[in-house]
Amino acid sequence: MMPRSSSAGTAVGAAAETTAGSVASAFLTGAAGALPSRTVAVLEAIKHAILAGELKPGQALVETDLAEVLGVSKTPVREALKTLAGAGLVTMNPYKGAAVRVVDDELARHVYDARLLLEPEALARAVTRGHDWRPAHAALTRADHAPDQAERSLANRDFHRELYAGCGNPLLIKMLDDLRDQTALVSVAAWRHEPDWLLEGTTPSWEHEAAEHRTVLRAAEDGDAEHAAALLRGHITSFVARNFGKPQENQKV
């Protein structure tokens, strides 16, 4: 692949070639027949670059540049950007075009406030129904051995889905699913800034998150729905408090 002048294209190309998984990798090597669709391949490459912090908040996503570096027409790029906008990872402006969504304190609190209202209740219901927690353990193991922040974020996202997947209410599951990408974007934004202030001997934020995840999962496995929900509520609240300051008075985080 020839070098490109666009930083957006370069970042997406690197992400697709190295860490976007078999979908993007197969696409870039010409194995288009093995893919669900070109749009899916493009979407996964761009999403990974965003979650890895290679595409920075506010950075323009130019369709022609992305299409060139991924070797596709502008159509799958345009459709992928629309999907990512719907997931809250990209903003679309009729005059300025698409850009990576900027994560600010207000956005973080809104995303986590919505989770706070829904996820602990869904977890309590999953515990009561006797959910299988083995996939949650597998997600924690993936997070522990993740090679970078993007992979850790994706593994943590899968872990949280396992907490509510067994709640028995498909509408509740869908609402929480719709928050997952934005949650990952907020998490990566917090972790990306961590090396700037992390002092020697200080436990990284993601290690705090992992410890809290294990505590929640133990309570769920013990069948204590109320305690598991309370721990998860504290986990969600403490993340925002550590990374994005105090919430506004009219919010419940």
N, C-alpha and C positions, 0 to 999 in steps of 0.2 A: 504494500500500500504506500502510495506516494505521500510525503508530508504535506500537511495543510496549514495554511496561515491562520485559520480560524481556531481560537482556543476552545470554543465549544465543540467543534468537530473533532479536534485532537483528543479532548477528554472523552467524548463518547466513543471514538474509535478505540482508544486504549481500554476503556471499560468493556467494550464488546469483545475485544480480542482476549482479554485476560481473565475477567471475573464475572461477566454477565451470565455465565452458565452455558449449557449446551445449545439453547435456543439461538442466542446471538452468535456464538462461535460457529455453529453449523451454517448459519446464514452467511457469515462473512467468508467462509471457505467455499461457498457456492452450493451447499447442500440444501437448496431451498425446498426441495421436495420433502425433506424430513421435518419441516416446520409446520406448525398450525397455520401460520400466515406470515406474510412479510411484516404486517403491522405489529404483530406480537413480538417479532424479533427486534424491530426498531424500538418498540416501547420498552422492552426489557433492557436494552442497551442504554437508553436515555435514563431510565429510572435508576439503574445501578450507578451511573455516573453522578446523578443528583445525590443519591443516598451515600455515596462515597465521598462527597464533597468536592469532586473533580469539576463539577459544574456548580459554580458559586451562586448563592442567593442574589437575585437581581440580574444575573447574567442573561443576555439575549440568546434565544434559541432560534437561529436563522435556518429556515427550512432548506434553502439551497445548499448551505454548508453541511448540514446534517445529512441530507440526501447524498451529497457527493462522497463524504467520508464513509458512509455505510453502503454505498453502491446501489442505491435504490432511487426510484422517482420521488418526487415531492409528495405524492398522494399518501403512501403509508406513513411518512413523517408527519404530515398534517393530521392524519387520523390518530396517530400515537400521541401527538401533543394535545389534541382535544380530549383524549381519554385521561391523560395525566392532569389536565386542567380540571376535569371532573373529580379526580381523586385528590385534588388540592395541592399537587406538587408543582404545578405550572400555572402562571397567570396569562390570560389572553387579553390583549388590548387591540382594538380595531385599527389604531394608528401606529402603535409601537411594536405590535406583533407579540410573540410569545417570549416569556422569560421564566427563569427559575423563581419559584415563590420565595419571597423574603420572610424569614421567621422572626417575628418580634415577640415581645412579652405578651401582648394582647392575644395574638394568635395562639401562642402556647397555652395560655390560660383557658381560652375558649375550647380548644381541643381537649384538654385534660378535664375541664369542667364537664363536658359532655360524657367523657368516659367515666368520670366519678359518679354521675347519675345512673349509668347503665351497667357498667362492668361488674361491680361488686354484687349487685342483685343477680346478674346472670351467673356468676360464679357460685353463689349460694344455691341457686336452683340446680346447677350441674352437680354439686356435691350431694344434694338431697336425692337426685336421680341416680346416683352411683356411676358417675362418668369414669371411663378408662383413662388413667393419668399417665400411662406409659409414653404416649406421644409428647406430653409436656416434658417428661424427663429427657427424651431424645432431643428436644429443642434446646434445653438447658445445656446439654453436652455439646451441641453444635456451637452454642454461644461461647462456651468456655474455650473451645479450640478454634474460634474464628480467626482468620489471618488478618482481618482488618475491621474497621468500624462498620463498614457497610454490611459485611456478612454477619457481624454480631447484631446489628440492628434488625436484619431480616430474621435471624434466629429468634431474637426476643419478640418480634412481632408474631412469629408462629407460636411461641410459648403462650403469649397472652390470648391468642385465639383458642388454644386448647383449654384455657380457663373458662371460657364462656361457650364453647362449641356444644357442650352437652346440656345446655339450659332447657332445651325442648321447645323453644320459641323461635321459629325461623325469621320472624320479623325483627326480633331483638338481635339475633345473630347478624342479620344484614346491616342493621344500623351500626353495630360495632365494627363489622368488616369495613364499612365505608370510612371509618375513622383511622384504620390501620396505617395507611400510607402517610397520612398527616402526622400521626404519632411518631412514625419512623423518621420523618423529616425533622420534627422537633427534637427528637433524641440525638440525631446526628449533629444538628446545629449546636447542641449543648456539648457533646463530646468533642467536636472539632475545635472548640475554643479551649478545651481543658489544658493542653500542653503549655499554653501561654501563662497559666497561673499556678499549675501544679507544682508544689514544692517537694523536695526530696523527702521521702519517708511518708508522704501523704497517700492515702488509699485512693486510687482513681475512682471516678464516679461510677463507671460501669461495674466495678467490683462491688460497690454498695448495692447497685441494682441487682446483681446476681445473688447476693446474700438475701436480699428481700424476696426475690423470686422463690428461692428454696424454702424460706419460712412460710410463704403463702402456700406452696405446694404441699408441704408437710401437713399443714392444717387441713387442706382439702383431702389428702389421703387418709387422715384420721377421721374423716367424716364430720368434722365440726364446721358446718356451713356458716354459722354466725361469726366464728373466730376467723375463718378464712376470708370472709367478706370484709371484716374489720381490718385485717392485715393488708388486704389489697387496697382498701380505701386509704390507709395510711401511706402505702407505697406510692400511689398516684399523687397524693397531696405533697409528700415530701420531695418528690422529683421536681415539681414546679417550684416549691419553696427554695430548693438548693440552687436551681439553675435560672429561674426567671423572676425571682423576687416575690413579694407579697401580692396576692390577688386583690382585685377590686372588691369593695365591700358588698356589692350585690351579687357576687359569685360565691359558690359553695365549695371552693377548693381550699 
